[in-house]
Amino acid sequence: MDDVATPGREGSPLSGHEAHWDVLLAETLEKLQTSAVVVDDDGLVVATNSAAQSLLGRMASELVGQDFHDLLHRDRYGHPVPRTRCRMREALLTGDTRHGDADWFARGDGTLVQLSWLVTPYVSGAGAKVVSGALMMLYEPEQPEIGLGGAGHFAPLTELDRLALLAETTTQLTSTLDVDEALLRLAGLTVPRLADWAVFDLLTERDEVRRVLVMEHKDGVLVGREDLQGPMPPVPAESPMPLSRALRGAASSIAGPSTYQGPPDSGIAVEQQRLFTVTGMHSAAIAPIRGLRDVLGALTLGRSRRPEAFGPGDLPLLEDLTRRAGLALDNARLYERQRKVAETMQRHLLPQLPVVPGLEMTARYVPAPDASSVGGDWYDAFLLAAPTHALAIGDVVGHDLDAAAGMAQVRNMLRAYAWSHPDDAPSAVVARLDDAVMHIAEVPMATMILATLSLGEDTLWRVRWTNAGHPPPLLVTHDGQSRYLEEGRGILLGTGVTMPRLDAVTVLPPRATLLLYTDGLVESPQHGIDHGLDRLRRHAASLAHRPLSSFCDSLLDRVRPSDNDDDVAVIALRTPPLP
């Protein structure tokens, strides 16, 4: 049998019954008629078959124990795909069965391979060796055959083919708000159905031109040509050349090598000469990509291997395609613009953390999946009367600019009250803040925790806190013991109900980690908050020895529910070892 990796290759010796299950898993994977990988709940590879090893160009020892996503999943440029955008990982976390087409994966030799995939929940093993996770099957995507005639020649598309292509284009482009992804999808829809090459030139907001994507159909796959991509000369105002006209919004046209054989009238013409020379294109159709208000760029479809030249009858279809591309790019750019505004605003609203001698402190903010939203989650830390520091985290109801404005009001009022009364207990400061929220702040309701940190004569740090309807702080000791600080709990802010607020005090052990967080880290539409709190506690305990920054990043990656549409704020501190 070929080298089939299983969980039994590593770890403690297996019982005979468990070893039998490992052998059965190996045999099961090897009998599959496709490449197969089994991962556990954390996404770590626990078994592969020889077909997967061959397809990925990696030995079993290079796969087992590694994070499948981190090791293999890439974008078309070979860059790691953010975990939040990995549909395979999302399927693993939600326990769903999902299918994907044409994702990129890194082979062992550094090259990229484009594969389709199917992910489905999977449980195997027995006794202490039960493995729950997912079965991932990888296979090469089928190449589209629309437009192919006999003997490998391309027949003209029928009217039904054209309508199907336009419908598929609409579906593909309206399902993404990422500009790069939209262009890659359009390239895959047009090459090789219509051409051997797809070239995208886009105008920036400053009217500069960039050749952002050049794709070639070669040996049955789409290949990116980064050597032909990059900045372009400016658009000439009077040039009659096809690409210059398209970038000014003129009608689509047909071009060939002879179009650019004369003396170039602009820098763009020089680049077009180079494009036709390098690609060997003998015919090209060039159309503007128009948005609702402006010209966004141009699409060039080129033919080098297929002998048929483009004709006037091909231009209406190309214009229909670029019209859909323009709407998709308009939406994607608007989304990106809103996202940047939201992120910039959020960064300015959240503070820089102070340096507290003897303590490590770090914070994280993750926006909601709808990145155009500005959330109401916030954190803060600041000096009171030396050496006492205040630590706070909160959540204002809402996910819009009103919530962000309310968050800023609450945070600023809290600072003012805490600073002006540095000797008051946290409960007294929060009671005063609650009264202000009811009368002068435009905040419907909010939750928060306010804590003070002080160093005792015994060189141990103490935290004193009050909780206004917020998820409880989590304390994790260096040896992995964890517990929620449930004391000091009171009602949330803005209810109009007057009730006494309580304080609680605890000593923080040496090398312990205190974590404050908002509910976006633990709440999920599919599970109760107790499930999320238990997941957070267990994962935090397992990460007790991680550096504090890695501790926070790993918690966000492992614990935050994939189906949560809320933003998340986290602030954590770690006490020093005993002197």
HUQUIWO-V136696 format. One record per residue. N is the residue number from 1. RES is the residue in one small letter. BURIAL is # if it has 16 or more other ideal C-beta (glycine too) atoms within 10 Angstrom, else .. Layout:
BEGIN
n=N res=RES burial=BURIAL
n=N res=RES burial=BURIAL
END
This chain:
BEGIN
n=1 res=m burial=.
n=2 res=d burial=.
n=3 res=d burial=.
n=4 res=v burial=#
n=5 res=a burial=#
n=6 res=t burial=#
n=7 res=p burial=#
n=8 res=g burial=#
n=9 res=r burial=.
n=10 res=e burial=.
n=11 res=g burial=.
n=12 res=s burial=.
n=13 res=p burial=.
n=14 res=l burial=#
n=15 res=s burial=.
n=16 res=g burial=.
n=17 res=h burial=.
n=18 res=e burial=#
n=19 res=a burial=.
n=20 res=h burial=.
n=21 res=w burial=#
n=22 res=d burial=#
n=23 res=v burial=.
n=24 res=l burial=.
n=25 res=l burial=#
n=26 res=a burial=#
n=27 res=e burial=.
n=28 res=t burial=#
n=29 res=l burial=#
n=30 res=e burial=.
n=31 res=k burial=.
n=32 res=l burial=.
n=33 res=q burial=.
n=34 res=t burial=.
n=35 res=s burial=#
n=36 res=a burial=#
n=37 res=v burial=#
n=38 res=v burial=#
n=39 res=v burial=#
n=40 res=d burial=#
n=41 res=d burial=.
n=42 res=d burial=.
n=43 res=g burial=#
n=44 res=l burial=#
n=45 res=v burial=#
n=46 res=v burial=#
n=47 res=a burial=#
n=48 res=t burial=#
n=49 res=n burial=#
n=50 res=s burial=#
n=51 res=a burial=#
n=52 res=a burial=#
n=53 res=q burial=#
n=54 res=s burial=.
n=55 res=l burial=#
n=56 res=l burial=#
n=57 res=g burial=.
n=58 res=r burial=#
n=59 res=m burial=.
n=60 res=a burial=#
n=61 res=s burial=.
n=62 res=e burial=#
n=63 res=l burial=#
n=64 res=v burial=#
n=65 res=g burial=.
n=66 res=q burial=#
n=67 res=d burial=.
n=68 res=f burial=#
n=69 res=h burial=#
n=70 res=d burial=.
n=71 res=l burial=#
n=72 res=l burial=#
n=73 res=h burial=#
n=74 res=r burial=#
n=75 res=d burial=#
n=76 res=r burial=#
n=77 res=y burial=.
n=78 res=g burial=.
n=79 res=h burial=.
n=80 res=p burial=.
n=81 res=v burial=#
n=82 res=p burial=.
n=83 res=r burial=#
n=84 res=t burial=.
n=85 res=r burial=.
n=86 res=c burial=#
n=87 res=r burial=#
n=88 res=m burial=#
n=89 res=r burial=#
n=90 res=e burial=#
n=91 res=a burial=#
n=92 res=l burial=#
n=93 res=l burial=#
n=94 res=t burial=.
n=95 res=g burial=.
n=96 res=d burial=.
n=97 res=t burial=.
n=98 res=r burial=.
n=99 res=h burial=.
n=100 res=g burial=.
n=101 res=d burial=.
n=102 res=a burial=#
n=103 res=d burial=#
n=104 res=w burial=#
n=105 res=f burial=#
n=106 res=a burial=#
n=107 res=r burial=.
n=108 res=g burial=.
n=109 res=d burial=.
n=110 res=g burial=.
n=111 res=t burial=.
n=112 res=l burial=#
n=113 res=v burial=#
n=114 res=q burial=#
n=115 res=l burial=#
n=116 res=s burial=.
n=117 res=w burial=#
n=118 res=l burial=#
n=119 res=v burial=#
n=120 res=t burial=.
n=121 res=p burial=.
n=122 res=y burial=#
n=123 res=v burial=.
n=124 res=s burial=#
n=125 res=g burial=#
n=126 res=a burial=#
n=127 res=g burial=.
n=128 res=a burial=.
n=129 res=k burial=#
n=130 res=v burial=.
n=131 res=v burial=#
n=132 res=s burial=.
n=133 res=g burial=#
n=134 res=a burial=#
n=135 res=l burial=#
n=136 res=m burial=#
n=137 res=m burial=#
n=138 res=l burial=#
n=139 res=y burial=.
n=140 res=e burial=.
n=141 res=p burial=.
n=142 res=e burial=.
n=143 res=q burial=.
n=144 res=p burial=.
n=145 res=e burial=.
n=146 res=i burial=#
n=147 res=g burial=#
n=148 res=l burial=.
n=149 res=g burial=.
n=150 res=g burial=.
n=151 res=a burial=.
n=152 res=g burial=.
n=153 res=h burial=.
n=154 res=f burial=#
n=155 res=a burial=.
n=156 res=p burial=.
n=157 res=l burial=#
n=158 res=t burial=.
n=159 res=e burial=.
n=160 res=l burial=.
n=161 res=d burial=.
n=162 res=r burial=#
n=163 res=l burial=.
n=164 res=a burial=.
n=165 res=l burial=#
n=166 res=l burial=#
n=167 res=a burial=.
n=168 res=e burial=.
n=169 res=t burial=#
n=170 res=t burial=.
n=171 res=t burial=.
n=172 res=q burial=#
n=173 res=l burial=#
n=174 res=t burial=.
n=175 res=s burial=.
n=176 res=t burial=#
n=177 res=l burial=#
n=178 res=d burial=.
n=179 res=v burial=#
n=180 res=d burial=.
n=181 res=e burial=#
n=182 res=a burial=#
n=183 res=l burial=#
n=184 res=l burial=#
n=185 res=r burial=#
n=186 res=l burial=#
n=187 res=a burial=#
n=188 res=g burial=#
n=189 res=l burial=#
n=190 res=t burial=#
n=191 res=v burial=#
n=192 res=p burial=#
n=193 res=r burial=#
n=194 res=l burial=#
n=195 res=a burial=#
n=196 res=d burial=#
n=197 res=w burial=#
n=198 res=a burial=#
n=199 res=v burial=#
n=200 res=f burial=#
n=201 res=d burial=#
n=202 res=l burial=#
n=203 res=l burial=#
n=204 res=t burial=.
n=205 res=e burial=.
n=206 res=r burial=.
n=207 res=d burial=.
n=208 res=e burial=.
n=209 res=v burial=#
n=210 res=r burial=.
n=211 res=r burial=#
n=212 res=v burial=#
n=213 res=l burial=#
n=214 res=v burial=#
n=215 res=m burial=#
n=216 res=e burial=#
n=217 res=h burial=#
n=218 res=k burial=.
n=219 res=d burial=.
n=220 res=g burial=.
n=221 res=v burial=.
n=222 res=l burial=#
n=223 res=v burial=.
n=224 res=g burial=#
n=225 res=r burial=#
n=226 res=e burial=.
n=227 res=d burial=.
n=228 res=l burial=#
n=229 res=q burial=#
n=230 res=g burial=.
n=231 res=p burial=.
n=232 res=m burial=#
n=233 res=p burial=.
n=234 res=p burial=.
n=235 res=v burial=#
n=236 res=p burial=#
n=237 res=a burial=.
n=238 res=e burial=.
n=239 res=s burial=#
n=240 res=p burial=.
n=241 res=m burial=#
n=242 res=p burial=#
n=243 res=l burial=#
n=244 res=s burial=#
n=245 res=r burial=#
n=246 res=a burial=#
n=247 res=l burial=#
n=248 res=r burial=#
n=249 res=g burial=.
n=250 res=a burial=#
n=251 res=a burial=.
n=252 res=s burial=#
n=253 res=s burial=#
n=254 res=i burial=#
n=255 res=a burial=#
n=256 res=g burial=#
n=257 res=p burial=#
n=258 res=s burial=.
n=259 res=t burial=#
n=260 res=y burial=#
n=261 res=q burial=.
n=262 res=g burial=.
n=263 res=p burial=.
n=264 res=p burial=.
n=265 res=d burial=.
n=266 res=s burial=#
n=267 res=g burial=.
n=268 res=i burial=#
n=269 res=a burial=#
n=270 res=v burial=.
n=271 res=e burial=#
n=272 res=q burial=#
n=273 res=q burial=#
n=274 res=r burial=.
n=275 res=l burial=#
n=276 res=f burial=#
n=277 res=t burial=.
n=278 res=v burial=.
n=279 res=t burial=#
n=280 res=g burial=.
n=281 res=m burial=#
n=282 res=h burial=#
n=283 res=s burial=#
n=284 res=a burial=#
n=285 res=a burial=#
n=286 res=i burial=#
n=287 res=a burial=#
n=288 res=p burial=#
n=289 res=i burial=#
n=290 res=r burial=#
n=291 res=g burial=#
n=292 res=l burial=.
n=293 res=r burial=.
n=294 res=d burial=.
n=295 res=v burial=#
n=296 res=l burial=#
n=297 res=g burial=#
n=298 res=a burial=#
n=299 res=l burial=#
n=300 res=t burial=#
n=301 res=l burial=#
n=302 res=g burial=#
n=303 res=r burial=#
n=304 res=s burial=#
n=305 res=r burial=#
n=306 res=r burial=#
n=307 res=p burial=.
n=308 res=e burial=.
n=309 res=a burial=.
n=310 res=f burial=#
n=311 res=g burial=.
n=312 res=p burial=.
n=313 res=g burial=.
n=314 res=d burial=#
n=315 res=l burial=#
n=316 res=p burial=.
n=317 res=l burial=#
n=318 res=l burial=#
n=319 res=e burial=#
n=320 res=d burial=#
n=321 res=l burial=#
n=322 res=t burial=#
n=323 res=r burial=#
n=324 res=r burial=#
n=325 res=a burial=#
n=326 res=g burial=#
n=327 res=l burial=#
n=328 res=a burial=#
n=329 res=l burial=#
n=330 res=d burial=#
n=331 res=n burial=#
n=332 res=a burial=#
n=333 res=r burial=#
n=334 res=l burial=.
n=335 res=y burial=#
n=336 res=e burial=.
n=337 res=r burial=.
n=338 res=q burial=.
n=339 res=r burial=#
n=340 res=k burial=.
n=341 res=v burial=.
n=342 res=a burial=#
n=343 res=e burial=.
n=344 res=t burial=.
n=345 res=m burial=.
n=346 res=q burial=#
n=347 res=r burial=.
n=348 res=h burial=.
n=349 res=l burial=#
n=350 res=l burial=#
n=351 res=p burial=.
n=352 res=q burial=.
n=353 res=l burial=#
n=354 res=p burial=.
n=355 res=v burial=.
n=356 res=v burial=#
n=357 res=p burial=.
n=358 res=g burial=.
n=359 res=l burial=#
n=360 res=e burial=#
n=361 res=m burial=#
n=362 res=t burial=#
n=363 res=a burial=#
n=364 res=r burial=#
n=365 res=y burial=#
n=366 res=v burial=#
n=367 res=p burial=#
n=368 res=a burial=#
n=369 res=p burial=.
n=370 res=d burial=.
n=371 res=a burial=#
n=372 res=s burial=#
n=373 res=s burial=#
n=374 res=v burial=#
n=375 res=g burial=#
n=376 res=g burial=#
n=377 res=d burial=#
n=378 res=w burial=#
n=379 res=y burial=#
n=380 res=d burial=#
n=381 res=a burial=#
n=382 res=f burial=#
n=383 res=l burial=.
n=384 res=l burial=#
n=385 res=a burial=.
n=386 res=a burial=.
n=387 res=p burial=.
n=388 res=t burial=.
n=389 res=h burial=#
n=390 res=a burial=#
n=391 res=l burial=#
n=392 res=a burial=#
n=393 res=i burial=#
n=394 res=g burial=#
n=395 res=d burial=#
n=396 res=v burial=#
n=397 res=v burial=.
n=398 res=g burial=#
n=399 res=h burial=#
n=400 res=d burial=.
n=401 res=l burial=.
n=402 res=d burial=#
n=403 res=a burial=#
n=404 res=a burial=#
n=405 res=a burial=#
n=406 res=g burial=#
n=407 res=m burial=#
n=408 res=a burial=#
n=409 res=q burial=#
n=410 res=v burial=#
n=411 res=r burial=#
n=412 res=n burial=.
n=413 res=m burial=#
n=414 res=l burial=#
n=415 res=r burial=#
n=416 res=a burial=.
n=417 res=y burial=#
n=418 res=a burial=#
n=419 res=w burial=.
n=420 res=s burial=.
n=421 res=h burial=.
n=422 res=p burial=.
n=423 res=d burial=.
n=424 res=d burial=#
n=425 res=a burial=#
n=426 res=p burial=#
n=427 res=s burial=#
n=428 res=a burial=#
n=429 res=v burial=#
n=430 res=v burial=#
n=431 res=a burial=#
n=432 res=r burial=#
n=433 res=l burial=#
n=434 res=d burial=#
n=435 res=d burial=.
n=436 res=a burial=#
n=437 res=v burial=#
n=438 res=m burial=.
n=439 res=h burial=.
n=440 res=i burial=.
n=441 res=a burial=#
n=442 res=e burial=.
n=443 res=v burial=#
n=444 res=p burial=.
n=445 res=m burial=#
n=446 res=a burial=#
n=447 res=t burial=#
n=448 res=m burial=#
n=449 res=i burial=#
n=450 res=l burial=#
n=451 res=a burial=#
n=452 res=t burial=#
n=453 res=l burial=#
n=454 res=s burial=.
n=455 res=l burial=#
n=456 res=g burial=.
n=457 res=e burial=.
n=458 res=d burial=.
n=459 res=t burial=.
n=460 res=l burial=.
n=461 res=w burial=#
n=462 res=r burial=.
n=463 res=v burial=#
n=464 res=r burial=#
n=465 res=w burial=#
n=466 res=t burial=#
n=467 res=n burial=#
n=468 res=a burial=#
n=469 res=g burial=#
n=470 res=h burial=#
n=471 res=p burial=#
n=472 res=p burial=#
n=473 res=p burial=#
n=474 res=l burial=#
n=475 res=l burial=#
n=476 res=v burial=#
n=477 res=t burial=#
n=478 res=h burial=.
n=479 res=d burial=.
n=480 res=g burial=.
n=481 res=q burial=.
n=482 res=s burial=#
n=483 res=r burial=.
n=484 res=y burial=.
n=485 res=l burial=#
n=486 res=e burial=.
n=487 res=e burial=.
n=488 res=g burial=#
n=489 res=r burial=#
n=490 res=g burial=#
n=491 res=i burial=#
n=492 res=l burial=#
n=493 res=l burial=#
n=494 res=g burial=#
n=495 res=t burial=.
n=496 res=g burial=.
n=497 res=v burial=.
n=498 res=t burial=.
n=499 res=m burial=.
n=500 res=p burial=.
n=501 res=r burial=#
n=502 res=l burial=.
n=503 res=d burial=#
n=504 res=a burial=#
n=505 res=v burial=.
n=506 res=t burial=#
n=507 res=v burial=.
n=508 res=l burial=#
n=509 res=p burial=#
n=510 res=p burial=.
n=511 res=r burial=#
n=512 res=a burial=#
n=513 res=t burial=#
n=514 res=l burial=#
n=515 res=l burial=#
n=516 res=l burial=#
n=517 res=y burial=#
n=518 res=t burial=#
n=519 res=d burial=#
n=520 res=g burial=#
n=521 res=l burial=#
n=522 res=v burial=#
n=523 res=e burial=#
n=524 res=s burial=#
n=525 res=p burial=.
n=526 res=q burial=.
n=527 res=h burial=.
n=528 res=g burial=.
n=529 res=i burial=.
n=530 res=d burial=.
n=531 res=h burial=.
n=532 res=g burial=#
n=533 res=l burial=#
n=534 res=d burial=.
n=535 res=r burial=#
n=536 res=l burial=#
n=537 res=r burial=#
n=538 res=r burial=.
n=539 res=h burial=#
n=540 res=a burial=#
n=541 res=a burial=#
n=542 res=s burial=.
n=543 res=l burial=#
n=544 res=a burial=#
n=545 res=h burial=.
n=546 res=r burial=.
n=547 res=p burial=.
n=548 res=l burial=#
n=549 res=s burial=.
n=550 res=s burial=.
n=551 res=f burial=#
n=552 res=c burial=#
n=553 res=d burial=#
n=554 res=s burial=.
n=555 res=l burial=#
n=556 res=l burial=#
n=557 res=d burial=.
n=558 res=r burial=#
n=559 res=v burial=#
n=560 res=r burial=#
n=561 res=p burial=#
n=562 res=s burial=#
n=563 res=d burial=.
n=564 res=n burial=#
n=565 res=d burial=.
n=566 res=d burial=#
n=567 res=d burial=#
n=568 res=v burial=#
n=569 res=a burial=#
n=570 res=v burial=#
n=571 res=i burial=#
n=572 res=a burial=#
n=573 res=l burial=#
n=574 res=r burial=#
n=575 res=t burial=#
n=576 res=p burial=.
n=577 res=p burial=.
n=578 res=l burial=.
n=579 res=p burial=.
END
